[in-house]
Amino acid sequence: MNSETYKPVIGFSCGDLNGIGIEIIIKSLANADILNICTPVIFANNKAVNFYRKNLPETNMSFNATRDFSKLSHKQINIFNVWEEDVAITPGALNEVGGKYALLSLEAATEALAAGDIHALVTAPIHKKNIQSEAFQHSGHTPYFKEYFAAKDVLMLMVADNIKVGLVTEHIPVLEVANAINKEAILYKLRIMNGCLKEDFGIDKPRIAVLALNPHAGDESLIGKEEEAIIKPAIAEAKQTMLVFGPYSSDAFFARGQHEKFDAVLAMYHDQGLIPFKSLAIGEGVNYTAGLPVIRTSPDHGTAFDIAGKGIAHHESFLAAIFEAIDIVRRRNGFAEARQNPLRKMSARMIATAVDE
């Protein structure tokens, strides 16, 4: 497989039907050049997509509707019809319909991802409370994929051209953060991050910064003991096999631009990492679930009910998530190729050199 010319099949879950998900999918796929680099498959249904397309008169695109992956069109956008019934779409409304069909779309897309029918999945935003049901009892996409693919652990990694930030803890109350921080958790997240940076982002020797939990990195246990008791020992052990540095006080770290010296940053909790990330990523951030056997990305924002259905949602982050998914597919293929039959590859190069001479 030539990773430079390979054209992957990229799936899209629609997110909450009453949010901006389908709108930003349409806007992102409106550029005909997208079809030159991937085959898109939207997991929703024709009527839902057309409902939002009618509010975007400037878009000009054709769709191929199917329920059979062997009949995908590689010259059109594909709609995989997850449901057939008529659905009352009410943009901006937080109701049962939005959550129900968001889950149906996500389940169908995840099944296709697991089966290899699509090579990567880009998920549109869900409303974390609205989607809750007997079938979905998670705080977001990341734990859902962790359970579905039976991963020991995963890493929520926020990605942009100028910064990458991973989290030790994700969507938990601030009150519970300190109790969730332990040496094993930090080490496991660092291992996922280090491997991901190599395999998925092509960085041979990643340099990783670790943030402290407490202000001023604990001031030698004056302001909390987690740095001395947990974080520093984790970093010391990680240094045996990785290039890991810290812990750094998060306020000074970002204010002084120290993140620019590293390939990625591991933050202890959600807002510690995402506030600087979203401030620095300038609207083009991508949420990537590292540590899975499959590839899943998403934009770095939510359902935006306040502007849903108005045709004014920005799609830059979603478009970045598409490009990142495609790039990771190609990098993973290249990573595997580079490590497959190295002696045979070496022999092939030697033969080619001899022939040329």
N, C-alpha and C positions, 0 to 999 in steps of 0.2 A: 504493500500500500504506500503510495506517495503522499506523505502528510502535507505537502505543499498544495497539491491539486485535489485532495480528498474533499468531497462535498457531503457533510454530515446531515442527518435528519434531526431537526431541532423541534422539540415539542413545547407547547405553551398551555399551561393551565390558565383558566380565565379569571380566577380570583372571585371575589364577591360580585355577583351579577349587578348589584346596584352601586358599585364603586367605579373607579376609573380603569380597571383592568383591561377590558376589551377595547376601550378607546385607545389606550397606549399601545396595545398590541397592533391595532390597525395602523396607527401612525408610524410605528416602528417598521412595519412590513410594507408600508406604502412605497418605499424606494425600491424600484425594480432591481437595483443592483444586489439586493438581499438574496434574490433567487440565484445569483451567480456563486454565492458562497455557502448556501445551505438550502435544504428543503424544509419549509415550515409546516408544522401540523398544529392547528388550534383545536384543543379539546373543549368543545362547547356544542352549539348547534347553529344551523344556518340563520334561524330567525333572531337569535341573540346577537350574532355578529352584525346582521343587517340592521338591527334596531339602532346600534351605535354608529354604523357606517352612514346612515342617512343624515346624521348630524355633522358629517365631515364631507361636505360636497366636493371639496378639492381633491379627495382621494379617488384614485382610479385604479381599481384592481379587480382581478377575477379570482374566483374560488373554485376548488374542486372538492365536492362533498363526497365522503366515503366512510365506510365502516370496515374497510379491508386494507391492511397495510401493504398488501401486494399490488394494490391499485392506486398508490400515491402518484400524484403528478409532480414531476421534478421541475416543471416549468410554471407552476402555479402555487398559490397558497392553498393548503389543504385544510379542510374543516372535518375533523373526526366527530361525527354526530354522537354525542354521549347520551342525549335524550331526544325524544321526538315530540313530546307534548308541548302545548303552548304554555308559556310562562309569563306571568305579569311582572315586567321589569319596571321598577320605580327608582330611577337614579337618585341617590342621596338618602334613600330610606334604609334604616337599619331594621331588617325584618327576617323572618324565617326563610323566605325564598332565597335571599342572597346567600345565606350560609349553606342551605341545602345543596344548591347547584354548584357552589364553589367546591364543596366536598366531592360531589359526583365527578366534576372535572378533574380534580386533583387525584382521585382514586384511579380513574381511567388512565390519566397521564403517567402515574407512578407504575401501574401495571405494564404499560407499554415500555417504560424505561427499564424495568426489571427484566422484561422479556427480550430486550435488545431491539425492539421495533423502532425506537428512537435512540439517538446517540447521546442526547443531553436534554435536560428539561429546564425551561425558564418559567418560574412561577410568578403569576400576577398576585397582587396583594390580597390577603384575606383579612377579615375582621376576627381577631383572635377569640372574642367572646361569642360572636354571632355564629361561628362555625362549630361550636361545641355541640356534641351529641354523643350517643352511645358509641358511634364509630370513630369519633375524633375527640380525644380527651388530652390534648396537648397544648402547650403554651405558644405554639407556633409551628412553622414548617420544619425547623431544624430538628426538634425532638420527634416529630412525626417520621421523618426520613431515618433517623437513628433507629427507631423501633422497627420500621418496616424492613430495613435491610439488616437488622440484627447486628448493628455495629456496636462494639464495646464502648466507644465514645466517638464523638464528632467535634469539629471545631467550627464555630460561627466566625468566618473570616470575611471582613469587609475589605474590598479591593478597589483601588483607583490607581491611575498612572503614577501618582506622587506619594501614595501611602497605602500600607496594608496593616490592618489591625485585627487581631484575634481576641477572643474573650475566654477567660477561665469559667466564669459564670454568665448566664444569659438572662432569661426573663424570670428573675426571682426578686422578691422584695429586698430593698436595701438592708433591712433589719436582719436578713438571713445570709447576707454575703459573707461576713467574716467566718461564720461557722462552716460555710461551703468551701472555703479556701484551705487546702491541705497540700502537702508535698506531692502526693501521688497524682492529684488532679493537675497540678502545674506541670509536672513531668510528662504526663500523658498528652496534655495539650501541646507542649513544646515538641514532642515527638511527631504528633500529627502535623504541626505547622512546618517543621523542618522537612519532613518527607514531602509534604504538599508543595513547598516552595521549590524543591528539586524536580519532582515529577510533573507538576501541573503548571509551574511558572518558569521552568528551565534555568533555575539559579543553582549553580554547582555547589557553592559553599555559602549558604544563607547566613547572614548576620542578623540575630534576633535580639531585640531589646525587651526586657521585662519590667513592667511598671510595679511600683510599690502599692500597697493597699492604703496605707495611712499617709496623712500630710507629712511632708518633709522626710519621706521614707522611714517614718517612725522615730527619727531623731535618736537613734541608738536605744530604742525601747522606751523613750520618754513619752512618745505618743503612740502607744500600741506595740505589741510584741511580735506581730505576725512576720515582720521582715526578718528579724533575727532568728525566730524559731522555725519558720516555715519557708519563706521565699528565698532567702539566701542559701539555705541548705539545698533546696531544689535546683537553684542555679548552679551551685558548685557541682552537683552530681551530673547535671545536663552538660556541663562544660567538658566532661570526659569524652563526649561523642559529638558535640555540637558547638557552634560559635554563638554563645549566649552571654548577654551582658546585663548588668543591673544589680539590684532594683533601682529604678529611677523615680524620683518624685514627679508625678504626672504633670503638674502645672508648669514647672520649669522645663520639663522635657519638651513639651510641644511649643511653649512660648519661645524657646531658644532655637527651635528648628532642629533639634537633635534627631528627630525621626528620619531626617534626610540621610543620616549616616547608616541607617539600617534597612534591611530588606523587609522586615516586618516587626510589629510591636505586639506583645502579649499583654493585654490589660486584664485587671482582676475582675471588673464588673462592667455591666452594660454601658451606663452613661459615662464612665471614666474613659472608655474607648470610643463610643459613638459620637459624643459631642465634638471632640476634636476631629474625628474622621469626617463627619458631615460638614464641618466648617471648612475643612481643607480640600475635600473631594470636589467641591464646586458643582454639586448637582449631578455628577456622573459616577456616583459610587455604586458598587455592586456587592450584594450579599452572596457569598459562596460557601456551601457546606463542604468543608474539607474532612477527609477521613472516610468517605463513602466509596464503595466500588463503582459508583455511578457519578454522573456530573449533574449538579443542580445549581443554578444561579437565580437571582431575583434582583429587582431594583431595591434601592435603600430607603424606600418610603412606603407609606401605607395606602389605604383605600381612598383617601381624600374625598369622603362623601360630600363635603361642602362644595366641590366643583364638578361632581360627577354629572355626566350627561350634558355639559355645557360646551364641550368641544375645546376646552382651553387647557386641558392637562398637559404638562410637559412630559415628553417621552424620552428625554436624553438618558436618564438612568436605566430605563428599560432597554434602550438600544445598546447601551454599554454592556448590559447583562447578556444580550444576545451575542455580541462580539466576543465577550469573555468566554462564554460557553463554547463557541466555535474554536477559539484559540486553545482552550484547555483540551478539547477533543484532539486537536492536531498535536499539541505538545505531548499528551499521553501516548498517542500513537508513535510519535518520534522517540519518546523515552523508551518505549518497549522495543522499537526497532533497533535502537542503539545498543540495547543489552541482549538482543537475541542472536545466538550463534556468533559470538565475537570472533572465534577462530576462523569460522567460515568466511566472515566478512573480511578479516585480515587477509586470508588467502586470496579472496576475490580481488582485493586491492593490489596485492602483489602480482597476481596474474595480469591485471590490467596494466600495471606499470611496466611489466616485462614486455607486453605486446606493444605498448607505446614506444618503448625504447627500440 
